[in-house]
Amino acid sequence: MNRSARRDGTPDRGRGKPARSTTGKKDAPRGATGGASRTGGPKKPHRGQSTTAGAAGATNKRGKPKQAKPQRQQVPVSPKISNAKPARHQHTESVAPKQLAVGEGVRLQKVLAQAGVASRRAAEELIEQGRVEVDGAIVIEQGLRVDPENAVVRVDGIRVVVKKDLVHIALNKPRGWQSTMSDDLGRPCIGDIVSERVSAGQRLFHVGRLDADTEGLILLTNDGDLAHRLMHPSFEVPKTYLATVNGVVDRSLGRTLKAGVELEDGPAKVDSFQLLDVSGKQSLVRIVLHEGRKHIVRRLLEAVGHPVVRLVRTDIGSVALGDGRPGTLRVLGRGEVGSLYKAVGL
């Protein structure tokens, strides 16, 4: 009887398999037939494998030989000026910086380092990041030479003073001293405090005046244009005062002073008002205003029924008095100087 046939006479398909090898060895695995595929055709090369045995040269990912790139000729590149739109906080002008010849001027990164902005390496990074402007144009590559005496340099939109001879000083004027550089009556004045600098040839301008009984912050600089703009009311540079006044101040007084008070030389008002403390029959208030009329704070407070007992100016713009004793000086920091120039559009 044929074992490969079923009872119904049909062949048994599941038992038509070939017999195992009599040699005891297993059948060869797939792919071990000399590189032939299942269909008997040549085996496809792996990705990145050369199709020609022993072919010279490297191949790319698709198996094609790489072609050597032609060497570019090195050409000296001059510093580039970017015409890209600067950040919102940056100052812009239409005139591009003048490129000075080799040997003239000073490299920009050195100018920034000498101005105390950062080390030369850090200054180069600022330039690469597009954060440095020269005469209103953003410099994005190294090598630009500038004239420190005439170039206007800004970092993140804030001007950097690069002139070595510019002076910016904060003075804590003592009470009883005159806000003048000299006094014909022999009274003590702020000129006495900076007499050594004046005798050394520095011509200093004081920013605004304080009456003899008022103490606090006065700025001194030899930049006449800066001093003029800081004093001019059209630039609206705020000044902050702490005033000790007679009487218990009502909190509603701030609304009256902000709305304006009529004085003998015209109306005046404050930018902000804050009641800080009440002690007995006196009050301590903070006033911010940008007017510069004579005795303006004293006249305002007296007009609303609170005469001033003591008055101290604590801030001009973003420059604060600090904790120095009356009669002491301190040189302004780079950020303070930059904020002053920015406030008046220089």
C-alpha positions as CSV (number, residue, x, y, z in Angstrom):
1,M,0.0,0.0,0.0
2,N,1.3,3.5,-0.9
3,R,1.8,5.3,2.4
4,S,1.9,8.6,0.6
5,A,-1.7,8.3,-0.5
6,R,-4.7,9.0,1.6
7,R,-7.6,6.6,1.9
8,D,-9.7,8.6,-0.6
9,G,-6.9,8.1,-3.2
10,T,-5.5,11.7,-3.1
11,P,-1.7,12.1,-2.6
12,D,-0.5,13.1,0.9
13,R,1.1,16.6,0.2
14,G,2.5,16.9,3.7
15,R,4.6,13.8,3.3
16,G,6.2,14.5,0.0
17,K,9.3,16.2,1.6
18,P,12.7,15.0,0.6
19,A,14.6,12.8,3.0
20,R,17.3,14.1,5.2
21,S,20.9,13.9,4.0
22,T,22.5,10.7,4.7
23,T,25.8,12.3,5.4
24,G,24.5,13.7,8.7
25,K,25.1,17.3,7.7
26,K,22.5,20.0,7.7
27,D,21.5,21.8,4.5
28,A,23.5,24.8,3.7
29,P,22.1,28.1,5.1
30,R,20.6,30.7,3.0
31,G,23.2,33.1,1.4
32,A,25.9,30.5,1.5
33,T,25.7,29.6,-2.2
34,G,28.4,31.8,-3.5
35,G,26.6,35.1,-3.2
36,A,23.6,34.0,-5.2
37,S,20.1,35.2,-4.2
38,R,17.0,33.0,-4.0
39,T,16.3,33.5,-7.6
40,G,19.8,32.6,-8.6
41,G,20.8,36.1,-9.5
42,P,23.8,38.0,-8.2
43,K,23.5,39.2,-4.6
44,K,22.9,43.0,-4.2
45,P,25.8,44.8,-2.4
46,H,25.2,46.3,1.0
47,R,24.8,50.0,1.3
48,G,28.1,51.7,1.2
49,Q,29.8,48.6,-0.3
50,S,31.7,49.1,-3.6
51,T,30.2,47.2,-6.6
52,T,33.7,46.6,-8.0
53,A,36.0,44.3,-6.1
54,G,39.2,46.0,-5.2
55,A,38.1,49.4,-6.5
56,A,40.3,52.2,-5.3
57,G,39.0,55.2,-3.3
58,A,36.3,55.7,-0.7
59,T,32.6,55.5,-1.5
60,N,29.6,57.4,-0.3
61,K,26.5,56.0,1.3
62,R,25.0,55.1,-2.0
63,G,28.0,53.1,-3.1
64,K,29.3,55.7,-5.5
65,P,32.9,56.8,-5.4
66,K,33.5,60.1,-3.7
67,Q,34.8,63.0,-5.7
68,A,37.6,65.1,-4.3
69,K,36.5,68.7,-3.7
70,P,38.7,71.3,-5.5
71,Q,40.8,73.4,-3.1
72,R,39.6,76.9,-2.8
73,Q,42.1,79.7,-3.0
74,Q,42.5,81.6,0.3
75,V,41.5,85.2,-0.2
76,P,41.9,87.7,2.7
77,V,38.4,88.7,3.9
78,S,37.7,92.2,5.2
79,P,35.4,92.7,8.2
80,K,31.8,92.3,7.3
81,I,29.0,94.7,8.3
82,S,25.6,93.1,8.7
83,N,22.6,94.9,7.3
84,A,20.3,92.6,9.3
85,K,17.7,94.3,11.5
86,P,19.1,94.6,15.0
87,A,17.3,93.6,18.2
88,R,14.4,95.8,19.3
89,H,16.5,97.4,22.1
90,Q,19.4,98.3,19.8
91,H,20.1,101.8,18.4
92,T,20.2,102.1,14.6
93,E,21.6,104.7,12.3
94,S,22.1,104.8,8.6
95,V,25.8,105.5,8.4
96,A,28.1,102.4,8.3
97,P,31.4,102.5,10.3
98,K,34.4,103.6,8.3
99,Q,37.0,100.8,7.8
100,L,40.4,102.2,8.8
101,A,43.6,101.1,7.1
102,V,45.9,98.6,8.8
103,G,48.0,100.4,11.4
104,E,45.3,103.1,12.0
105,G,42.9,103.1,14.9
106,V,42.4,100.2,17.3
107,R,40.9,96.8,16.8
108,L,37.3,96.7,18.0
109,Q,37.8,93.8,20.5
110,K,40.7,95.7,22.1
111,V,38.6,98.9,22.4
112,L,35.9,96.9,24.2
113,A,38.4,95.3,26.5
114,Q,40.0,98.7,27.3
115,A,36.5,100.1,28.1
116,G,36.0,97.3,30.6
117,V,33.2,95.6,28.7
118,A,34.9,92.1,28.7
119,S,38.1,90.4,28.0
120,R,39.3,90.3,24.3
121,R,38.1,86.8,23.9
122,A,34.7,87.5,25.3
123,A,34.5,90.7,23.2
124,E,35.1,88.6,20.1
125,E,32.2,86.4,21.1
126,L,30.0,89.5,21.5
127,I,30.9,90.5,18.0
128,E,30.2,87.1,16.5
129,Q,26.8,87.1,18.2
130,G,25.9,90.4,16.5
131,R,25.6,92.3,19.8
132,V,28.1,95.1,19.0
133,E,27.4,98.2,16.9
134,V,29.8,100.8,15.6
135,D,28.3,104.0,14.3
136,G,24.8,102.4,14.1
137,A,25.8,99.3,12.1
138,I,26.2,95.8,13.6
139,V,29.6,94.3,13.2
140,I,29.6,90.5,12.8
141,E,33.2,89.6,12.0
142,Q,36.5,90.4,13.7
143,G,39.2,92.8,12.5
144,L,37.4,96.1,12.3
145,R,39.6,99.0,13.3
146,V,37.9,102.0,14.8
147,D,38.9,105.5,16.0
148,P,38.2,105.5,19.8
149,E,37.9,109.3,19.8
150,N,35.1,109.5,17.2
151,A,33.5,106.0,17.0
152,V,30.1,105.5,18.7
153,V,30.2,101.9,20.1
154,R,27.2,100.1,21.6
155,V,26.8,96.7,23.2
156,D,23.2,95.4,23.3
157,G,22.1,98.9,22.4
158,I,23.8,100.6,25.4
159,R,26.6,103.0,24.5
160,V,30.1,102.1,25.6
161,V,32.4,105.1,26.4
162,V,35.7,104.3,24.7
163,K,37.3,107.7,25.1
164,K,40.0,107.4,27.8
165,D,39.8,111.1,28.9
166,L,36.0,111.1,29.6
167,V,35.1,111.4,33.3
168,H,31.8,110.5,35.0
169,I,31.6,110.9,38.8
170,A,28.9,110.7,41.4
171,L,29.2,113.1,44.3
172,N,27.3,113.0,47.6
173,K,26.9,116.8,48.2
174,P,27.0,117.6,52.0
175,R,24.3,119.8,53.5
176,G,25.4,123.5,53.6
177,W,27.7,123.3,50.6
178,Q,27.1,125.3,47.4
179,S,26.5,123.5,44.0
180,T,29.2,125.6,42.3
181,M,32.8,125.0,41.2
182,S,33.9,128.1,43.0
183,D,32.3,130.7,45.3
184,D,33.2,134.4,45.5
185,L,32.1,134.6,49.2
186,G,34.4,131.8,50.2
187,R,31.6,129.4,51.2
188,P,32.3,125.7,50.8
189,C,31.4,124.4,47.4
190,I,31.6,121.2,45.4
191,G,34.6,122.6,43.5
192,D,36.6,122.2,46.7
193,I,35.9,118.5,46.7
194,V,37.3,118.0,43.2
195,S,40.0,120.6,43.4
196,E,42.8,118.1,42.7
197,R,41.1,116.9,39.5
198,V,40.5,120.5,38.4
199,S,44.1,121.5,39.1
200,A,45.2,118.4,37.0
201,G,43.5,119.9,34.0
202,Q,40.0,118.2,34.1
203,R,37.2,120.6,33.2
204,L,34.2,119.2,35.0
205,F,30.5,120.2,34.6
206,H,28.0,119.5,37.4
207,V,24.6,118.1,36.3
208,G,22.0,120.3,37.9
209,R,22.1,122.2,41.1
210,L,21.0,121.6,44.7
211,D,20.4,124.4,47.0
212,A,22.7,124.7,50.0
213,D,20.3,123.0,52.4
214,T,19.7,120.1,50.1
215,E,22.1,117.1,50.1
216,G,22.6,114.1,47.9
217,L,23.5,113.1,44.4
218,I,25.2,115.5,41.9
219,L,26.9,114.1,38.7
220,L,30.1,115.6,37.5
221,T,31.4,115.0,34.0
222,N,33.7,116.6,31.4
223,D,31.2,115.7,28.6
224,G,29.4,119.0,28.2
225,D,26.9,117.6,25.7
226,L,25.8,114.9,28.2
227,A,25.6,117.4,31.1
228,H,23.4,119.7,29.0
229,R,21.0,117.0,28.0
230,L,20.7,115.6,31.5
231,M,19.7,119.0,32.8
232,H,17.3,119.9,30.0
233,P,13.6,119.1,30.9
234,S,12.8,118.0,27.3
235,F,14.7,114.8,27.8
236,E,12.7,114.0,30.9
237,V,15.4,112.3,32.9
238,P,13.8,111.5,36.3
239,K,15.2,112.7,39.6
240,T,14.3,111.0,42.8
241,Y,14.1,112.8,46.2
242,L,13.5,111.7,49.8
243,A,11.8,114.5,51.8
244,T,11.1,114.7,55.5
245,V,8.2,117.1,55.8
246,N,6.1,118.6,58.7
247,G,2.7,117.2,59.3
248,V,1.1,113.8,58.8
249,V,0.7,113.3,55.0
250,D,-2.5,111.8,53.7
251,R,-2.0,109.1,51.1
252,S,-4.4,111.0,48.8
253,L,-1.8,113.7,48.5
254,G,-0.1,111.7,45.7
255,R,-3.1,112.2,43.4
256,T,-3.0,116.0,44.0
257,L,0.7,116.2,43.2
258,K,0.4,114.0,40.1
259,A,-2.6,116.1,38.8
260,G,-0.5,119.3,39.2
261,V,-0.2,122.2,41.6
262,E,-0.3,125.9,40.5
263,L,2.9,127.8,41.5
264,E,3.9,131.4,41.0
265,D,5.8,130.5,37.9
266,G,3.3,128.1,36.4
267,P,1.9,124.6,37.2
268,A,4.1,121.8,38.3
269,K,3.5,118.1,39.0
270,V,5.4,115.0,40.0
271,D,5.8,111.7,38.1
272,S,5.3,109.5,41.2
273,F,4.7,110.0,44.9
274,Q,5.0,107.5,47.8
275,L,4.4,107.9,51.5
276,L,7.2,105.9,53.3
277,D,6.8,106.6,57.0
278,V,5.0,108.7,59.6
279,S,6.8,109.5,62.8
280,G,5.1,111.8,65.3
281,K,4.3,115.1,63.5
282,Q,6.6,114.4,60.5
283,S,6.4,112.2,57.4
284,L,8.9,110.7,55.0
285,V,7.9,110.8,51.3
286,R,9.6,109.8,48.0
287,I,9.0,112.0,45.0
288,V,10.1,111.5,41.4
289,L,9.9,114.3,38.8
290,H,11.8,115.4,35.8
291,E,11.4,119.2,36.2
292,G,14.5,121.2,37.1
293,R,13.1,124.6,38.2
294,K,14.7,126.2,41.2
295,H,13.5,124.8,44.6
296,I,10.8,122.9,42.8
297,V,10.4,120.1,45.3
298,R,10.4,122.4,48.3
299,R,7.8,124.8,46.7
300,L,5.5,121.9,45.6
301,L,5.4,120.4,49.1
302,E,5.0,123.8,50.8
303,A,2.1,124.6,48.4
304,V,0.2,121.5,49.7
305,G,0.8,122.4,53.3
306,H,3.8,120.2,54.1
307,P,7.0,122.3,54.4
308,V,10.3,120.4,53.9
309,V,12.5,119.8,56.9
310,R,15.2,117.7,55.1
311,L,15.7,116.9,51.4
312,V,18.0,114.4,49.8
313,R,18.4,113.6,46.1
314,T,19.0,109.9,45.8
315,D,18.8,109.1,42.0
316,I,19.4,110.7,38.6
317,G,18.0,108.4,36.0
318,S,19.2,105.0,36.8
319,V,22.3,106.2,38.8
320,A,21.8,105.9,42.5
321,L,23.5,107.9,45.3
322,G,24.9,104.8,47.0
323,D,26.0,104.5,50.6
324,G,29.0,106.8,50.5
325,R,29.3,109.5,53.2
326,P,28.5,113.1,52.4
327,G,31.5,114.7,50.6
328,T,32.7,111.4,49.0
329,L,33.1,110.7,45.3
330,R,32.8,107.5,43.2
331,V,33.5,106.8,39.6
332,L,30.4,105.6,37.7
333,G,30.4,102.1,36.4
334,R,30.1,101.2,32.7
335,G,26.5,100.3,32.9
336,E,25.6,103.5,34.7
337,V,27.4,105.6,32.1
338,G,25.7,103.7,29.3
339,S,22.3,104.2,30.8
340,L,22.8,108.0,31.0
341,Y,23.8,108.3,27.4
342,K,20.9,106.1,26.4
343,A,18.5,108.2,28.4
344,V,19.4,111.4,26.5
345,G,19.8,109.7,23.1
346,L,23.6,109.9,22.8
